[in-house]
């Protein structure tokens, strides 16, 4: 697996042809055309408005199982015993996404292979934080690994729970993980002597390094990949900056420490980020992002009588910008957007399942975000 930040080409090849450009008409279809067509086919397999309408009318999870069997998901729940649980539906949906992603990765060549690995690094960060947090609370290893996201699994993740102290964790395990370069550059042993607050600081510190490195890699690839992926990663950086700020109110996280967690990319950088670093409440956050039209509209939708949360508003906007990837050609943003849209589809299914199982069908449309 390529390590983050390492994407050097052969010097002779780069001298002849320049840096790689996945949008090159001559080579793209030869190297990546099949997988691009394969992913484009998934658009027709995403759940439609009619599918969601049918699912919303279900009275039990068994009814949902029957309706999902008529979609692309097929009989993926056929071997699951009754009564079905919402967690089972979520796990099986995620398993299907992971299988599709692994098929892409298995058949990919460079530089697409490294690009797909970059998609996985975010899940690896979440898994490592989950294991560190669980270890602090003396959770069982099996329980922790079961809760890890399958896209973020790597060979040595089980070793994390065997470490007796922060020094062992840092020297012998974390630095040898696929995201080891981020850990070496951003953290030290003392950072891992963590309480609940510091664990979230570690997560955001690693995500900052990850997003900046992914952004640089997409710029290095250039072409259609850089054009759309940089926009998508800028939104992700801005979302994290806004969320970090909102979540810091009323906590011990000071403004100076908070500002160190903001990614150095995004539409808000640098003017909006400077305002966010000084914000003391939600109104000042709104003012800090007001000069960016999409974010201004997003916050305008969150009026005092709105039932929509900030997280839901971000999800809706994320769907809209990721759908744009299906209108472009000869770039890798399509693969990133495929994962993001499938994640939202899974959230939709799980939300409907939760409403059905808890007898709250009247609220089912509040958290539903259709894709196409």
Secondary structure, 3 states (H helix, E strand, C coil): CCCCCCCCCCHHHHHHHCCCCCCCCCCHHHHCHHHHHHHHHHHHHCCCHHHHHHHHCCCCHHHHHHHHCCCCCCCCCCCCCCCCCHHHHHHHHHHHHHHHHHHHHHHCCCCHHHHHHHHHHHHHHHHHHHHHHHHHCCCCHHHHHHHCCHHHCCCCHHHHHHCCCHHHHHHHHHHHCCCHHHHHHHCCHHHHCCCHHHHHHHHHHHHHHHHHHHHHHHHHHCHHHHHHHHHHHHHHHHHHHHHHHHHHCCCCCCHHHHHCCCCCCCCCCCHHHHHHHHCCCHHHHHHHHCCCHHHHHHHHCCCCCCCCCHHHHHHHHHHHHHHHHHHCCCCCHHHHHHHHHHHHHHHHHHHHHHHHHCCCHHHHHHHCCCCC
